[in-house]
C-alpha cells in the first residue's frame, strides 16, 4: 500500500494505491492511520519538522531552488512550532518574528491547525516510527512529468487538464476516479485539486524507491523534537 495525503477544509484527502487507486476522506490523521496502519510509505503535503529558537527549518528555501520561477510561490515558509500554537494570526506573526526573525504569510497561518495536528501526531507516534514523510505536489507533478515544468496554475481549468494528462500516463482511468470521488464527497467541500494532489503524492510514494529514493534534506537534520527535516519526491 502506498499513500498520499493532502489537507482540505474539512480534514484530510487520502489517496491509497493498492490494487488500483482509491480516494478516502478522514476528519483526523488519527482516524486515517487506524485505517491504513503505520508501516506504509505515506507522502503528505504539510511541513514535517518545525523551527524553534535554536534550530531553523531551512528546507522550504531549499525546495524553492528546485522549482521553476512560476512555482516557487507554491512553497510557504512554515511557521515555527510556537507560532502554530497561537490563537490568532497577529499573535503568530509576532511569535514567529521573535523566534525566527521572519513573519509568516496568511497562507501559512491558514494551514497552521493542520501543521499542529501533524506535528502532535508525529510526536505521539515517534516510538512507532510512522512512515509519514513531507512532500510537495507541484514538485511531484514536475517529476511525474519527466522533470518538465508545468505551465498552468492548478486552480484553473487548463491547470486541471494539464495535471490530469500527467496522471493518465500512470493510471488510465484516473479521470473517472476523480469524478466519482467528487460525486461521493459532494458535501465534504473537497476540491478537484485536493484529489489531484493526493494522487500525485501517492504515485510518487509508489515510485519512490524505483526513482532512487530521492530526498531533499538540510542541516541540522532534525528539529528540537527529533523530527527529521526531509522532503521526499
N, C-alpha and C positions, 0 to 999 in steps of 0.2 A: 504494500500500500504506500502511495506517495500522496502528499497533501500540500495544498496551497491555501493560505488564509488571507483574506482582505477584510478590513474593518468596514462596516457600513453603519448607518444611523441607528439601527435597532439591534446591533450585535455584530456577529462575525459571519462572513460569507466563506464557506469552506468548499473547496473542490477536492474530491477524492478520486485518484486514479488507481483502479483495481478492477480488472476485467471490464474495462470501459471507464467512462467518466460520469461522476455523479456530483451534483451540487446540493449542499445542505446549508441551512441557516441555523445558528446557535446563538442563544442570548449571551452566554458567557464562555470563556475559554475552558473553565472547569467542566461545564456541560459537554463541550466539544470533545474534550480529552477522555471523558467517560466512554465516549463512542469509539474514538479512533485509537486510544492507547498511547503510550509514551515512546514506543520504540520505532515509530515510522518517521522518516525524514520529512519534516514539515517546514516549508518556507513561508514566512509571514511578512506582510508589508507594514512593518511597525518597528520603531527603534528598539534594539536589544543592547543593553548596556548604556548607562547614563552618566553624565558628568557629575562631579562633586567638587568640593573646594580644592582638593589636591590632585585629582585625576580628570583630565579633559578628554571628552569624546571628540575626536578629530575626524572620524571616519566619514561624516557627511561631506566635509570639504574634499576628502579624497575621492569619494564616489563621483562628485561633480566633474572631476577631471576625466573620468571615463565616458562622460555623456556629451553628446553634441550640444552646440550652443543653445538650440531651441528647446532642449530638455533639461538643462541644468536647474531651472527653477522648480522642477518637479520634486527636487530633494529639499525638504525642510530641515533646518538645523534643529535637532532635538532639544527640548528643554532639559535642564538639569533635574536631578531626582527631587530636590526640594521644591522646585517650581511646579512640578506636576501635582504636588500636594496642596497647592494654593486654592483658595476659594473663588478667585476671580482673575481675570486677565491682567489687570493693573498690578495686582499683588505679585502675580507670577513674573511679570516683566521686571519688577524691582528686585525680586529674589534672584532671578537669573542674571541680572546685571551685576548684582553684588558678588555672586559666586563665580560667574564665567566672564565678566566684563562685557557681555553682549546682551542685547534684548532678545525677545522671541517674537516671531510673527504670529498673527492671529490664526493662521493655518495650523501652526504648531500647537497653539493653545486649544484649538477646536478638537484636536485628537488627544489631548492630554489625559482624559479619562481612560481612553483605550491604552495609552502608554503606561499609565499607572496600573491598570488591570494586568497587562502583560508582565510588567516588572514584578509585581507582587506574586503572580503565578509562577514565574521562573524562580523566584527566591524560595517559595514553598516547595517547588519540585526539584530543587538543586541536587538533593541526595539521589533522586531517581535518574538524573542525567537525561532529562527530557530532550528529545531531538527537535527542538523548535529553533529555527535559525532565521535571522533577519535577511530579507531580500528586498528587491525593488522591481516592481512590474515593468516600468519603462525600460530599465536596463535588461530585464529578462526578454522583453519583446525584441530589443535590438539584437540580442544574441540568438534568439529563435529565428530571426530574420537574416541569418548568416552575417551578423555584425553590421548590417546596413542600417543607417539611421532611419527612423520613421519620420514622415512628413507632417502628418496632421495631429492635432490635439485629440485625445481620446474622448473629449466631451462633444465632438462634432460627429455628424453622420459619416463624413469622409474618414475620420479617425476610427470610428467603429468598424467600418468596412475594411480599412487597412489592417487593423488588428485581427479581424475575423479571417481575412485571407491568409494571414500568417499561421493562425491556429488550425485552419483547414488542412494545411500541409501535414500536420501532425495527427489530426483526427477529422475524418471527412464529414461526420455527422454533427460537428460542433455547433452549427447554427441551430439545428433542431433542439439540441440540449439546452442552449441558451434561451430559446423562445419558450420551451416547455417550463424551464425554471422560472422565468418571468411570469408565466401564467399561474404556476403553482404558488408563487410567493407574492401575488398581487398586493396583498395588504401589508407586506413587510417593509416597503419602501427601499427594497434593494434595487440597484440600478444596473443597467447593462454593463457599464464599465467596471462595477464591483465584481460581477461574474467573470468578465473577460480577464481581469487582473488575477483573480483566484485561479483560473485555468492556466494562465501563463506561469504562475508560481508553481503549480502542481506539476506541470510538464517539465519545468526547469528542475524540480526536485527529482523527477523520474530520470532525467538525463544527466544529473549532476556528476555521478561517478564516470560515466562514459565520456563526458565532456572535459574530464581532467580534474574533477573535484576542486573547482575554482572558488577561491575565497579572497575577498579584499579584507585586509587587516590593518592594524595600526600599532603604534607604541605609545603608551603602555597597552598591553594586550587585553587587560581586564579592568573592569571598573571596581569601585571600592567594595562591592558585594561579591566580587569574584566572577561576575558575568562577563564572558568574552565579548570584545568589540569585533564582530565579524559579519561580513555581508556575503552570503552565498549566491551564486548565479550559474 
